Amino acid sequence: MNVDSLHSLLENAANKHGHRIAVEFSESQITYSELLVRSSRCATVLQEVGAGPGKRVAFCYRKSVDAIVTMFGIIRTGAAYVPIDPAWPAERMQAVVDDAGISIWTGSANPPAGVTGITTILVDFENPELQAGGDRNRIGSMSGPAPSPERGVANILYTSGSTGRPKGVEITTKSLMHFSKWAAGFLELTAEDRIANHAPYNFDLSTFDIFAAVRVGATMCPVPESIKMFPYQMAKFIADRRITTWYSVPSALIMMQLRGKLPEHDYSRLRHVIFAGEVMPKSALQSLARELPQASLANLYGPTETNVCTCHACTAADLADDGPLPIGRPIDDTLIWIVDANGRPVARGEAGELWVAGPTVTTGYFGDADLTSSRCVPAPNGVGHCYRTGDRVRLRPDGVLMFEGRIDRMIKCRGHRIEPGEIEAALHRHPAVKQAAVIPLADPVFGSRLKACIAAREGMPLGEPELIAFCKPLIPAYMMPDIWHFMDALPQTDRGKIDLQSLVRDNSRPSASPPGPTP
Amino acid sequence: MREQMATRTREQLRDYLFGTLMPTDRGAWPADEASLFDHGMDSLRLMQMLVYVEETLKVRLPDEEVTPERIESVNSLVEWIDSRR
């Protein structure tokens, strides 16, 4: 197979597997041949409004066939797509539009009021009128070879930023090509596979579902938004859609294991269950292994900036003890270092920060040279750059990596990467907030829950309802603290900073009521 | 009797949902027909709510019957819970 770009993956799939179903969603489906034609027509429309190399195009979709058509349409033009979660507040959308210099917006609906300065393209190939000969059917397909994106950046994924503004991680074509090739080989994917797409498009997990599927001509099966909160419906979806490969954050799997009644369903087609994005509790893994004995289980690791960089295929030995699950060994062509606070490699077996170099590593943060130079540093071997993950790891004697937490304050909550500083910045915009700190509370199912500790200015009474209402337009729902604690003053260190360790220590009691079925 | 129970269920549920579970402005609790999904219902809160209903209201809610339609609003929830008593 001779492919050198994401679009050539699609061309190759259309040539080899044109009649096969590329995307199956709800009652809709589209073959690889149709996907190639429709995405090329979409590219023509996008080109007319200026999309091309060096441009960023907003991509605001819930799961649908049109979303995949549009994604490949943007890729076809050589522009970078910038996923925007339709559930984000308008202010966050605008922040991303401004930061990425976006002038073209694609989506299944108009952007909310308040998002301005853009040309909107609504793609709706499912509309019967358009299929029957509307304007779009008269639009020709974009011809000629697909141009390469500027600096090789295929998409920009925005994650929580500690300064209060989201930051845009540049994901290159090279990264996605390398990762999808490795993943397809590791899992021995073929055109017969049916790969679920659970993660939203603004999560890097979704790039596996899409590009690994296209690489082998497999069928993508997006999970409808309407069932993603419902463990039984998701468990049934996997069986009904004869899914062979499932990839999600652990919390989605834990929900299904707790309330999905897995033993009731037929999972004879399910070959692989892979997870990433947060720590998988061993007890949940053991239960999954019991209830899905025919599926291989694998733990993939990597921040958005590195895509997947290590992998651990779960073994019987992993399941036999209650210790933490390894994050495994580096994937193909990936180099890692475990370093101390001065960037010097630690002795074998000692814990340190994980630095990663290789083809999947980001080129940096869009438009933020300072942040890029602080996180993407010269590699210790003197060849190229590597990414400082901020994750604390240790190498086990048998050569696998163990994750031991963060060296900074970042919190993982249901797979979302949350910088407490972004929530604190929103809280500090309230005139009555004198001090604010957001800390994680351990949760047995969802990794962490968020607790906000607040001190109000004197004479300015403040309560939870007011702060919730204030923060709603500023931060996504998943960043809203679950618990609010009002104090006269937050504890301080000798140097006058908020004593976060003291707050965390005082709140390290286990949660009273872990969510699970009543016996 | 049945009507009284439904009223009590509704009060308890509203207190729990909007007073404890959801990120809701206490001064403006949503109406009983309002979509809970528009007011912060997510996967974690759904799991917590099911545990609350089972442990506090003592009503078993079968997993296979948990659908978007049934937890769309306070009204649909109360109707479902009462049908399970």
Contacts between the chains, C-beta under 8 A, distances in Angstrom:
chain1	res1	chain2	res2	distance
A	226	B	68	5.3
A	227	B	68	7.5
A	228	B	43	7.2
A	229	B	41	7.5
A	229	B	42	6.5
A	229	B	43	4.6
A	229	B	46	5.3
A	229	B	68	7.8
A	230	B	46	7.6
A	230	B	66	5.6
A	230	B	67	6.7
A	230	B	68	6.9
A	231	B	63	6.6
A	231	B	66	7.7
A	232	B	63	4.3
A	232	B	64	4.9
A	232	B	66	6.1
A	233	B	66	7.7
A	233	B	67	7.0
A	236	B	64	8.0
A	251	B	43	7.2
A	252	B	43	7.7
A	255	B	43	6.2
A	255	B	47	6.7
A	258	B	47	7.5
A	259	B	47	7.2
A	259	B	50	7.4
A	259	B	63	4.5
A	259	B	66	7.5
A	260	B	63	6.9
A	261	B	63	5.6
A	261	B	64	6.6
A	414	B	43	6.9
A	414	B	44	6.6
A	443	B	44	7.9
A	445	B	44	7.6
A	445	B	47	7.0
A	446	B	44	5.2
A	449	B	44	7.6
A	463	B	26	7.6
A	464	B	26	7.4
A	465	B	24	7.4
A	465	B	25	4.4
A	465	B	26	4.0
A	465	B	27	5.7
A	466	B	25	7.5
A	468	B	23	4.7
A	468	B	24	7.0
A	468	B	25	5.8
A	469	B	25	4.4
A	469	B	28	7.9
A	472	B	23	7.4
A	477	B	23	7.4
A	477	B	40	5.6
A	477	B	42	6.6
A	478	B	42	7.2
A	480	B	23	4.6
A	480	B	40	6.9
A	482	B	44	7.9
A	513	B	48	7.3
A	513	B	51	6.0
A	513	B	55	7.6
A	515	B	44	7.2
A	515	B	47	3.5
A	515	B	48	5.2
A	515	B	50	7.3
A	515	B	51	5.2
A	516	B	47	7.8
A	516	B	51	6.9
A	517	B	50	7.9
A	517	B	54	7.7
A	517	B	63	7.2
A	518	B	51	7.2
A	518	B	54	4.0
A	518	B	55	6.4
A	518	B	60	6.5
